[in-house]
Amino acid sequence: MTAFVHQQRAARVVFGSGAIERLAEEADRTGAHRVVLITSSRYHDRARSLLGNRVVATITDPPMHVPRADAESVREQARAAGADAAVAVGGGSAIGLAKALALQTHVPVLAVPTTYAGSEMTRVWGITENGVKRTGRDPVVAPRSVVYDPDLVATLPPKLAVPSAFNAVAHAVEALYAPDRTPVTDLLAAEAVRLIAEALPGLSTGSGADTALRGAWLAGVCLDSTTMGLHHKLCHVLGGTLGLPHAETHTVVLPHALAYNAAAIPDAVRILRTALPGGRAPAATMSALAYSTGAPTALSQLGMTASDVDIVVRHVLAAPYANPVPVTEYGVRALLERALRGEPPA
């Protein structure tokens, strides 16, 4: 790395046990007086109670991948209610829908993440239409304030917590070989991987939330500051086109994408060997962590079939992301077939 340009967005982060109790305070700081609350049913009552009469519209349990119809529906509800802000209390789906609203109306967003998704720290938005997930970057969608409460994610069942943590790791991993990586993003990514890898065994038994959430925060900063590659392109297509679950898809694909790129990313491999336990090849370590924590390891477990491979390959090649290794039909097909069957990464 001989030259770089580092740009980092200013963001307010409130982190700590019980931090959600500051939700109303943060809403006021954000200038949120008439709020669209976007949340999961699990957190609806508590969030509504904390926000009180600021809430003028509520969206509960938004679907994955932000379908355009849902984005347009929430926009119309917000306009009808005269909303001046969006508050998202939930995972990537809730935060993604709040971002879609901000993209269309420029209202500020306040985020309380309840998973390790990382979207809360970024200017990245995504909307799915006609089986295609389109993403972009716009400062207007970035949450003005992010409240991290480890007590909320500590209640996630392991089958949700573990894949969500792998999702966060993927942001940090791809930041390490992004074309716009910098010394700062390298440091953040390495620490994010170390923290989440340390926490993963505990997440499978119901502990480690505080450590994993700190790692997810750092990984989200990496996601905001760098360009993602083949791994994220594959996951966007698998999710947007086939409807596969987001975090679980990241979990399965990450070791294979790492193996695909390994020969061309010696710096990233060196950093990952140090950050991950065991000192082995990073792809093998990530695969072993998935197995040992009971996470899904095959796309077939998530609903993909062999007949879907051609569809995914076509969409990936039609608009590939920047990647250190050329994205070829043969390479992508081989990667997908191994991931489909749950074979070791190669």
N, C-alpha and C positions, 0 to 999 in steps of 0.2 A: 504494500500500500504506500504509494509515493505521493499522491495528491488526493485531496478530498474536500468536499464542502459539507459542513455539518450545520443542519438547521433543526432546531428543536422548539416545539410549541410550548408556550407557557400553559400550565394547567394547575388547578387547585386540587389537592388530594387530601382527604381526611381519612386517616387509617386508625383503627383501634377497636377493641372489644366494646360493643354497645354503641358504636358510632352512628348507627341508624337513628338513635334518639335525637341526633342533631339535624334530622332531615328538614324540619320546618325552618330552622336557622339557616341552613344552606339554601333552601328555596328563597327565603327573603334576601339573602346575599346575592342570589342570582337574578333577583327582580321578578320572581315568579309569584304572581298574585292570582292568576286564573289558570289553573294547571290541568293539562291532560295527563292523567295517571295511566301509565302503561305497565302492567305487572302480571305476574302469575297469580292464580287463585290462592296459592300458598301464602303469599305475602300481602294480598289485597287489603285485608282488614286492618293489619298493623299500619301499612303505609297510609291508608285513607284516614285512620285515626290521627296519625302524626301530622298530616297535612291539613286536616280540618276542612274549613269552608273554602280553602284555596282550590279544591278539586271541583272542576266544572264538567268534566267528562272522564270516563274510565274505559279502558280497553283491557280485557282480561284474557290471559292465555293466548297471545298472538302466535300464529304458526311460524314454523322455521322458514328461513331464507327470504322473508319479507316479500310475499306475493304482491304484485302491483295493485291488485284490487284492494288489498288491505291497506296499502300505503295511501291510495286515493280515498278510501273510506275514512281513515283517521284524519286526513286533511279536512274533509268536509265536516266531520264532527267538531274538529278544533275551530274551524271558522264559524260554525253555527253557534258555538258556545263562547266565542270571543276569547279564546285561550291565548295567553301570552307566553307560555312555557310548556315544556314536556318534562315529566319526571318518570324515569324508567327504573323500576325496582324488579329485577329479574335477571335472566341470562341473556345470551346473545340475541335471541329473538325479540325480547322486549326492548333492548337497547337499539337493535337494528331498526325496529319500527319507529322509535323515537327519532332516530337519525333521519329516516325517510321523511318524517314530518318536518324536521328542521330544514331539510334540503328543499322542500316545497314552500315553506312558509317563513323560514329564517327565525323561528322561535328558538330561544336558548334551551339547552338540554341539561338536566341534572341526572346523573346516573348512580344507582346503587346496585352494583353487580352482585349476583348471588351464585355465580359460577366463576370459573377461571378463564372465561372466554377472551378477555382482553380488549374487546371492541370499545369499551368505555374510554380507553386512552387514545383513540385514533380519530383521524379525519376521514377514515375509510367508510364508505356506505356501500350497500348492496341491495339490489331489487331484482326479483325474479319475475319474468314474463315469458309465456309460451315456452316453458321448459329451458330458458336460458337465464342464468344469473349474471347480471351486469354489475360491475363494481366501478367505483371511482373515488376520487379524493376531493374534499371541499372543506375548508376550515369552518364553514357554518355548521357542520354536523357534529363537530367535536364537542363533547360535553364540557360545560363551563366549570362544573364541580363534580368530583367523583368521591363517593363515600364508600370506603372499604370497611366492612364489618366482618371479621373472621367468624363471629358467632353465627352469622347467616349461612356461610358456606359449610360450617362444621356440621350442619344438619343434613347436608346432602348425602343420600345413600351412596355407598361405594360404587355401584354400577353407573352412577352419574358423575361422581367426583373424579374418578380415575380418568375416564376419557376426556373430561373437561381439562384436566391438568395436562394431558398429552396435547390437546389443542393449543394450550399456552406454550408448551415447549416448542411446538412447530414454528411459532412466530419467532422465537429466539434463534432456533436453528437456521432458518432461512435468512435471518438478518446477518448471520456470520459469513454468508457468501453472496450477499446482495451486491449489485454493482455500485450502490451508493453507500456501502458500509463505511463507518468511520471508527477511529480508536474509541470513541465514546460508546457507540452502539456495540462494538466488540466487548467492551467491559460489561455493559448492561446485559447483553445476551449470555455471556459466560456465567454471570452470577444468577441470572434467571434459570438457566439450565441446572446449575448446581443446586439451587434451592428446591426446585420442583422435583428433581431426581431424588434428593434427600427425603422429600415429603411423600413421594409416591407409595412406598410400602405402607406407611401409616394411613394414607387415604383409603387403602383397600380394607382397613379394619376400623375406620372411623376416627382417625386422629391426623394431625399434621396440617390442619387447615390454615393456621396462621402463617406457617412457612410457605406453603404452596401459594397463598394469596399474595404474599410479598413477591414471590417469583413471577406470578401472573401479571402483577403490576409492571414489573420491569420488562417482561416480555411484550406487554402492550405498548410500552414506550418504543421498543424496537420495531414493532409492527407499524407504528405511526411514522417512524423516521426512515424506514428503508423500503425497498421494492421487493415484493415477494416473487418467488419463482415457480418452478414446475409443481412442487408439492401443493401450493395453494391453488394453482390453476386446476389441477386434478380434483381437489376437494370441492372447488366451486362448481365444476361440471357434474361431479358425482352427486352433489347436493341439489343444485339447481335443476338438473335435467332428470336425474333418477329419483330425487327425493330422499336420498340416504341421509341418516341423521348426522348432523354436522360434526360434533366432537368425536363420535365413534369412527367416522370416516377419516378424520385426521389421525387418529390412533393407529389405524390399519396402514394407511398410506405412508406415514412418516419414515419408517425404517427403509422402505423400498425407494422412496425419493432420495434419501441419504445415500443409499448404495449406488443409485443411478449416477449421482454427482461426485462421489467420493474421490475419484482419481483426479478431478480438476479443482479440488478445494483443499489443498494441503493445510492452509492456515486454519480453516474451520475444523478440520479433522483433529489437528493438534490441540486446539482449544477445547473441543468436545471430549477428547480423551482425558483431559485433565478435569473437566467439570463433571463428567459422568463417572459412576463407580466402576472399578475393575480394570480400567485402562485398556479395554478392548476396542475393536473397531466400533465407532459410534452406531452404525446401523445394527450391528449384532446386539449391542447393549440395549438400544431402544426396543428391539424385538423381544429380548429377554425380559425387560421390565414389563412389557405388555403381558407376556405369558404369566409372569410371577404375580402380577396384581389382578389377574382374572379379566383383563380387558379383552375386547374382541381383537382377533388377529387375522380375520379373513373377510373380504368384502361380501362373500356369499352369506356370512352370518348377518349382514345388514340388509340383505334383500337383492343384491346384484346377482345377475345371471350371466352365463357365458355369452348370450345373445346381445348383452348390453355393451360388450367390449368395443365393437365397431362404432357404436353411437358415441361413446366417450372419446375414443381416439379421434373421431372426426371433429368433435367440438374443440378438443384440446389443440389440434393442429390448425384449426381455423383462426384462432387468435391466441397463440402461445404467449406466456409471460417471459420476461427476461430470465435466462437460466445459464449457469456456467458451462453446461454440456448441451450441445445441440439437441433440440427436441425433435426426434424422428419418429416416423410411424412405427418402425420396427422396435425402437427402444420403449416407446410408450406402451405398445401392445404387450411386450414381454413383461414390463413392470406390472401392468394391470392384471395379466393372467396369473402371475405369481401372487399378487395381492388378493386376487379373487379366491384362489385356492388356499391361501394361508400358508404358503411355502416360505422358507427363510429368505430374507432379502439377499439379492445377488446382483 
